Amino acid sequence: MPWRNSAERYGLIGILLHWSMALLVVGLFGLGLWMSGLDLFSPWYTQAPRLHQGLGVLLALLLLLRLFWRVLSPPPRPLASHGRGIRMAARISHGLLYAGLLGMVLSGYLLSSAEGRPVEVFGLFSLPALFAPWPGQRLLAGSLHQGLAWGLMGLALLHALAALKHHLIDRDATLRRILGGGS
């Protein structure tokens, strides 16, 4: 399999970035739901947010890499069978997914640095709090982060359902291309 995207299929790097980010987003969502129910006496009360933050920084790095990769190796052309409406829906949904991911990363950073402390990343390095905390930052960033998380999960579900529709009903190569197959 070629490592770069071609006009007909995704390359290895594009596929790995897509699926690793998908797994990370779903995992972060599940971790976020689980840790929001922890009480002060849970041994995970402080560890789960640190894990969530470290994985969130990893997601941010993968997002930057993926956007950079899209410039270096553009995605395959739309299939000839896709009409104007499907092409427009794909562009809009992909744009919303990228915007949602960016919003999640930024709101997570604002939430994590709301007390003016750096964000520790797996004990390897830390991201400084770049902004002086403002009143209500934690509440605003937390509400935005939670709302974006649910919105992103909804978009991801629609994205997956659309891929399954293309595969099972339309019987086209949309899903096969991101799984490593061709058109």
C-alpha positions in Angstrom: 0.0 0.0 0.0 1.4 3.4 -0.9 2.0 5.8 2.0 0.6 8.8 0.2 -3.0 9.4 -0.9 -3.8 9.1 -4.6 -6.7 10.3 -6.6 -8.4 7.0 -6.1 -7.6 5.9 -2.5 -6.2 6.9 0.8 -2.6 6.0 1.6 -1.2 4.4 4.7 -0.5 7.6 6.6 -4.0 9.0 5.9 -5.6 5.8 7.0 -3.5 5.5 10.2 -4.3 9.2 11.1 -8.0 8.7 10.4 -8.4 5.6 12.5 -6.1 6.5 15.4 -7.9 9.8 15.8 -11.3 8.1 15.6 -10.3 5.6 18.3 -8.8 8.4 20.4 -11.9 10.6 20.1 -14.2 7.8 21.1 -11.9 6.8 24.0 -11.6 10.4 25.2 -15.4 10.7 25.1 -15.9 7.5 27.2 -13.1 8.6 29.6 -14.7 12.0 30.0 -18.1 10.5 30.7 -16.6 8.1 33.2 -14.5 10.6 35.1 -17.3 13.1 35.4 -19.0 10.6 37.7 -16.1 10.1 40.0 -16.3 11.4 43.6 -13.5 13.0 45.7 -12.7 9.7 47.3 -12.0 7.7 44.1 -8.4 6.9 43.5 -9.0 8.0 39.9 -10.3 11.4 40.9 -7.0 13.1 40.1 -5.5 10.5 37.7 -8.3 10.3 35.2 -8.2 14.0 34.3 -4.4 13.8 33.9 -4.8 10.9 31.5 -7.6 12.7 29.7 -5.4 15.8 29.3 -2.4 13.8 28.0 -4.6 12.0 25.5 -6.2 15.3 24.5 -2.7 16.8 23.8 -2.0 13.7 21.7 -5.2 14.3 19.8 -4.2 17.9 19.2 -0.8 16.8 17.8 -2.5 14.3 15.6 -5.0 16.9 14.4 -2.2 19.3 13.4 -0.4 16.4 11.7 -3.5 15.4 9.8 -4.2 19.0 8.6 -0.6 19.3 7.5 -0.9 15.9 5.7 -4.0 17.0 3.9 -2.0 19.8 2.4 0.9 17.6 1.5 -1.2 14.7 0.3 -4.8 15.7 -0.6 -7.5 13.2 -0.1 -8.8 11.1 -3.0 -11.2 12.7 -5.5 -14.9 12.1 -4.8 -16.3 9.1 -6.6 -17.9 9.7 -10.0 -21.2 8.3 -8.7 -21.4 11.0 -6.0 -23.7 13.8 -7.1 -23.3 17.5 -6.1 -25.4 17.1 -3.0 -23.3 14.2 -1.6 -20.1 16.1 -2.4 -21.4 19.2 -0.6 -22.6 17.2 2.4 -19.2 15.5 2.6 -17.3 18.8 2.5 -19.6 20.3 5.2 -19.5 17.3 7.4 -15.7 17.0 7.2 -15.3 20.7 7.9 -17.6 20.4 10.9 -15.6 17.4 12.2 -12.3 19.3 11.9 -13.9 22.4 13.5 -15.3 20.3 16.3 -12.0 18.7 17.0 -10.2 22.0 17.1 -12.9 23.4 19.4 -12.6 20.4 21.7 -8.8 20.8 21.9 -9.0 24.5 22.6 -11.8 24.3 25.1 -10.0 21.4 26.8 -6.9 23.5 27.1 -8.8 26.4 28.5 -10.5 24.1 31.0 -7.3 22.4 32.1 -5.4 25.7 32.5 -8.3 27.6 34.2 -6.4 27.8 37.4 -3.2 29.2 35.8 -1.3 26.0 36.2 0.5 24.3 33.3 -1.1 21.2 31.7 1.1 18.1 32.4 1.4 15.6 29.5 2.2 12.1 30.8 5.0 13.5 32.9 7.1 14.1 29.8 6.5 17.9 29.3 3.9 20.5 30.2 2.0 23.1 28.3 2.1 26.5 30.0 -1.1 28.4 30.9 -0.8 31.0 28.2 -3.7 33.2 29.5 -4.3 34.7 32.8 -7.4 32.9 34.2 -10.6 35.0 34.0 -13.7 34.7 36.2 -15.9 31.9 35.0 -13.3 30.4 32.7 -13.7 26.9 34.2 -17.5 27.0 33.9 -17.5 28.4 30.3 -14.7 26.2 29.0 -16.2 23.1 30.7 -19.7 23.8 29.3 -18.2 24.4 25.8 -16.1 21.3 26.0 -19.0 19.1 27.1 -21.3 20.5 24.4 -18.7 20.1 21.7 -18.0 16.5 22.9 -21.7 15.5 22.5 -21.9 17.4 19.1 -18.7 15.7 17.9 -20.1 12.3 18.9 -23.3 13.0 17.0 -21.3 14.1 13.9 -19.1 11.0 14.2 -22.1 8.8 14.4 -23.6 10.4 11.2 -20.2 10.1 9.5 -20.1 6.4 10.3 -23.7 5.8 9.3 -23.0 7.6 6.0 -20.0 5.4 5.3 -22.1 2.3 6.1 -24.9 3.6 3.8 -22.4 4.0 1.0 -21.0 0.5 1.6 -24.2 -1.5 2.2 -26.8 0.3 0.1 -25.0 2.3 -2.6 -22.3 -0.5 -2.8 -19.6 2.1 -3.7 -16.0 2.3 -2.6 -16.3 5.1 0.0 -15.7 2.9 3.0 -13.2 0.6 1.3 -11.0 3.5 0.4 -10.5 4.5 4.1 -10.0 0.8 5.0 -7.1 0.5 2.6 -9.0 -0.9 -0.4 -9.3 0.9 -3.7 -12.2 2.1 -5.8 
